[in-house]
Amino acid sequence: MRKRRVLVIGSGGREHAIVWKLAQNPDNEIWCAPGNAGIAQLAICEPIEATNIAGLIYFAIGQNIDLTIVGPEAPLVAGIVDQFRQADLLICGPTAAAAQAEGSKIWFKRLLVNNRLPTAPFSIHNDYTEALRDVISRGAEKVVIKADGLMSGKGVFLPENNKEAESALQSLFGSSSGKGKVLVEDRLVGVERSMIALTDGQQSLILPFTQDYKRLKNGNKGPNTGGMGAYTILLQIDEAGELGIILAEILAALEKEGCAYSGFIYLGLMRTAAGWMILECNCRLGDPEAQVILPSIDGDLTDWCLAAALGDLSTRPSTLPPQRVYEALCVVLAAAEYPEKSEKDDEIIGLIAADAIGTLVFHGQTSREGTWFSTNRTGRVLSCVGVNHTLGGAGLVAYAGAQAINFPGKQFRSDIGADFA
């Protein structure tokens, strides 16, 4: 019997976690483009960049790929789903129109306002001087500054003073005289939640809720990053129900806009004194959220993604809601320069020791030469994940692995999960 051929697009820790989960089904034959050194231990890696849509279509047709799962946001916003469907290829993910929810923060904010969904007050600026004047008048420490487009999770700034606001705006506009699009929001106070679901637009499978850590340093200090860690959380039934209602309202708003959504959807929310507020929407699994969600659940990821791509999550008997059977905690090991770009390609040691401890290690854009693994000029190098029946036990395993692994300049937060404890 022919195995099911699955292509995963991407090269980071999220994609490694997806491949790891898919590999638990022996009926799958897995490719990844372009992949990384960790993924190469589980799948066949093909050196095609995630944004080379024509090359990916050519490859998928040539290899008779049955299902493609897209990890990162850039190809989704660029229309990979639309183009794969035109080539009669099955793919899990939102169309370019629906992916605008992440591709343009301004577009998404307007969608929320037009549909009377709760979100922070905001202003839109196309000019540096105008934006800075607005920030100063409102108080730099009371606003959030966001780039309109894709910034790999690093386009959000929480300035504490005018100098930091100036620096953030200059980086987004290119200079004090530059032009662009920037969103300035009121800074909310409350408890943040990350919600990720897989949907076909009508039916949704809500995955385990997570708490993530965006700031670089302990105590939520330092610059925003793509994510320095995460852990799974169990919400009260009423809270989970409220978030489920918000998800349904957002999906309905997207459909009303002519952007029916399917694939993974990620909502960032905050519970404030005034109730739930919607912070952001991403059109894919989060990173590092995927690294804790996928090891914590039982079930077949392939069947779920196949059902979402076919639009029949509600009718396929194999797509029962994912059952969370473990707690998981992730600690990200980053290069010394992160969140700035690293130019170093240093040896990684201790991977065998971490594996012996029981730590799941998901690779960023690492490379390998023989038995030698290297950082390959990547920012977030590795995700060390502990899986256990208790969150405390998961944290011990994750941090034991993080301590066992070394490369020059390694940095990580030591307080992931501390707020739970």
N, C-alpha and C positions, 0 to 999 in steps of 0.2 A: 504493500500500500504506500502510495506517494505521501511524503511528509508535507505539511503545510509550510509554505515558504513565506517568511515574514521579513520585511525590511524595516529597520529602525533608522531614522534620520537624526543625526546629531553626534556630538563628540564629548559630552561632559558627564558629570556624576549622575545626573538625571537619566541620561540615556543608558549608562551602565546599569543603573537600577532597573530600568525597563527591560533591558536584555536579560539581566539576571532573573527577573520574574518570568519572562517568556521561556527561558531555558529550563524551567522546572517542568514544562510540558514536553515529554520526549517525542511528541508528534510534530514538534516545530523544527524547522531548519531556518536558522537566523542569519541574516546579513545586517551589517551596520555601515552607514556612510556618513562621515568618514571614519567614525569610531575612535578608539584610543587604545593604549597598551593593555588596560584592564579588560576592556570589552573583547579584545582579540583572543582572550583566553576562553571565551564562551561563544563567539560568533565569528563569521568571516567578515573582515573589514575591507571595505572598498574605498579607495582614496578619491571620493567625489565629495566636494564641499556641499554643505547643507543648502546653500543658496543657488547651486547649479541645477536648476529645475529641469532643464532640457537633458542634462547628463543623467539625472536620476530617473527620468521617464525612460530614456533609452535603456538604462540598466535594468529597470523593473520589467520592461517588456522582454528583454533578452533572457532574463532569469526566470520568467514566468512567476513573478512574485504574486502571491495571493492576497496579501494585506500589507499596507505601509502604515507605520505609526510615526508621526512627526513629533520630535522632542522640542526643539527651540522655536521661538516666536518669529524670527526673521523670515524663514521660508513660508510660514503661514500667512503673514502680512503681505508677502510678495505674491501670493496666489497659487501656491503649490497644490492645494486641494482642488481648485478649479481646473488647473491644467492636467492633473492626474485623472480627474473625472472625464475630461474631454478625450483623454487617451484610453478611456474605458478601464481604468485601473482603480481598484478598491483602496481607499485611504481613509484613515481616521483623523479628523481634524476639522476646524471651521474653515469656511470659505474666506476669501480676502475681505469681502464685505463685512462678515461677522467678526473677523479678526481685527477690524478697526477699533474694537473695544479695548484692545491693548495698543494697537498701532498709533492711536491718537487719543491722548488723555482728554483733550478738549472735546473731541467728538463724543466720547463716552460721558463726560460730565453733562453735555447738552442733552444726551439721551436720557440721563437720570432726571434732569430738571423738567424736560418735556413730558415725562411720564410720572412726575410728582413722586419720585423715589428719593429717599433721604440721603443727602450728601452735604459736605461742608460748603459754606458760601465761598465763592471764588471770583477771580477776575482774570481776564486774558490780556496778554501784552505782546505786541510785536516790536517794541522798542525798548532798549536797555534803560534809557533815562526815565522813561515813563514807568517801567516796572520797578526800578529802584525807588522812585518817589512814592509809589504805592506801598512798597514794603516798609519804608521808613515811617510813613504816616500811620500804618497799622501796627508797627512794632515788629522788628525782625524776629524776636523770640516768640511771636504769636502767629507766625505764618509758616507754611510749607511751600517751597518753590519746586516746581516740577517742569521738566522738559516735556514738550508735547509728544515727541516721537519715541522710538525705541532707543534705550540706552543701556541694555543688558543689566537692568536692575540698579543702575547707578546714576539715574537722572533725577533723583529726589534729594532735596537738601532741607535740613532743619537748622537754619542759622540761629545762633545765640546772640548775635550783635550785628550792627550795620556792616562791619568789615567783612564778616563771613557772608553776609547777604550779597555784598558787592562782588566778592570772589565767585560765589555761586552763579550769579547772573552773568558775569564776564565769561565764565566757562561755558554757559549755555548759549550766549549770544555770539561768542567768539572773541569779542572785545567790547569795550565800553561804547563803541560806535556801531556795533554789529546789529543785524536784524535777525529775527527768528520768531518763534512762537513759544511763549512761556505761560504756565498756569501758576497763579498765586492763590493759595487756599488758606482759610482759617485753620490754625493748628488745633486739633481736637484733643481732648483729654478723656481717657477711658481705658478699657481693656480690649486689646486687639485679638481678633480671631482670623485664622486662615481657613477657608472652606474650598475644597476641591471636589468636583463631581465630574462624572462622565455622562454625557447626555446625547440623545438623538434629536433634541429639540422639544420632545413631548414628555418622554420618560427620562428620569435621571437616577443614576446610581451615586449616592453621596458617599464619598470616601471618608476614612477617619479624619477627624479634625486635628489640626496641628497648631502649635505655638512656634513661631519662627523668630529669628534674631537677625535684624538687618544691620545694626551698627557694628563697627569693626571691633570695638573694645568692650571689656567687661563693664557692667553697669549701664549698658546702652549708651556708651560714649563713642566719640570718634565719627568718622564719615560713614554715610550709608554705603552698603555693599550689595552684592547679589544675594547674600545670605551667609551667615557664619555658623548656623546650627539650627536645629529644630527638634521637637519631640511631639509624640502623639498625645492627645488629651481626650478625655471622655467628658462630654458636656451633659448638663442636666437635660432631661427630655424636653422641657419647655423651651430652653434656649436653642437646642438643635432644631426644634420645630419652627421657631421664629426665623432661623437662618434658612431653613428649607423654603419657607414662604417667600423670603427675599430673592432667593435663587429663581423660583418660579416666576416672580414678577419681572426680573431682569430678562429672562428668556422670552417672556411674553412681549416685553418692550422691544427686544431685538427683532422678533418675528413681525411685530407691528411696523417696524422700520423697514421691513423687506430684507432682513438679514437673519433668516432662520439659522439657528446655531446647532452644530453637532460637534462632538469631540470633547476633550477635556476643557473645563472652565474653572478658573481660580478666582475667588473673590477675597479681597482684603476688607475686613469690616471692623468697626469699633463700637463697643457698647458705651455710650456716653450717658450723662444725666438726662439728656433729652431723648434717649432711645438709641436704636441701632443707626449707624451711619455707614454708608458704602464708601470705602476709601479708593479702591482700584479694582480693575478687572483684567486678568491675564488670560490669554487664549491657549493655555497649555498647562501641563503639570508643572508645579513649582520645583525649584532646585535651591535648597536641599529638601523641600517637603517630600518629594517623590522618594528620597532615600530612606525616609521613616515610614511613609504610608505603605509602600509596596511590601516591605518585609513584615509588616504587622498584620496583613490580611491573608485570608485563605480564599482560594478561588483561582480561576483561569483568566488571566489578563487578556489572552488572545481572544477568547470568546466574547468578553466584554467589548473589546475594541472592534471586533468583527460585527457585533450586533449594532453598535453605535454607527459604524460606517454604512450598514445596510438600512438603518433607520427602524430597527425592530427590537429595541431593548425590552419592550413590554411583552413581546410574544415568544421570544426564544427561551425555552425552558432551562438552558444552560447558564443563563445570565441572572442567577439569583443575586440579591444584594451582597456585596462583599462583607464577610464576617471578620471583625477584628479579633484576632486570637492572641496577639502579643502586644506589649508596649515596645516602643523603639525610640532611641535618642541618637541624634547625629551631631558630631563635632567636625567642623570643617578645618582642615589644615591648609593655610594659605602661604604664599610666598611673602618674603619680607616687604616687597614693594606694594603689595596689594592694599587698597583697590586700584592703585596705578599699575600700568602694564609692566610685567617682568620681562627682562631680556636674558635671564639666566636659565641654563640648562644643567641643573645639578643632579647628582645621583641621589636616589631615594633608597634608604636602607631601613630594614626592620619590618618589611611587609610579611615575611614568613613568620616572624615572631607575633605580629598582630593577628595573623590567621590562626596561629596555635592558641592564642588567648580566646578566640571565638569572635573576634571583631570582624564585621563585614566591612570591607574597604572598597568603596566605589571611587574610580579614578576620574579626575578631570582630564584635560587634554594632555595626558602623559604620553611618553614614547618609550620604546624598548629597543635595546641593541643586545642581542643574545640574552643573558640573564640579568642585564643591567637596565633597571627602570630609571627614568629621569623626569624632571619637572617640566621640561620642554617649553619653557617660557610662559607657562600658564599661571594665572592668579590664584584661583582656588584649586589646589593641587589634588587633594584627596578628601573624601568624606568618610570618617570613621563612625560606624553605626553599631550600637549595641542593641540586641533584641532579647527580651526577657519577659517573664510574666509580671514583673513589676517595673515601674519606671526607674526606681532607684537601682535595681539590678542592671537595667539597660544602660544607665549612665556609667556604672562602674566598668562595664565591658567596653563602652565607647571610649572612655578616657584612658583605660589601660592600653588600648590600641593606639590612641593618639600619642601617648608617652613612648610607646615602643618604636614608633616610626620617626625617622629623622631625615632632614635635608637642611642645607644651610639656610638660616634665616626663617625657619619655620615659625609661624605665629598662629595662635588659636585662642579662642575665648575659653576661660576656665569656669564660666558661670552658666553654661547651658543646662537648663533644668533646675537651676537654683531657686527660681521663683516658685516652682511647684513644691519643692522641698520645704 
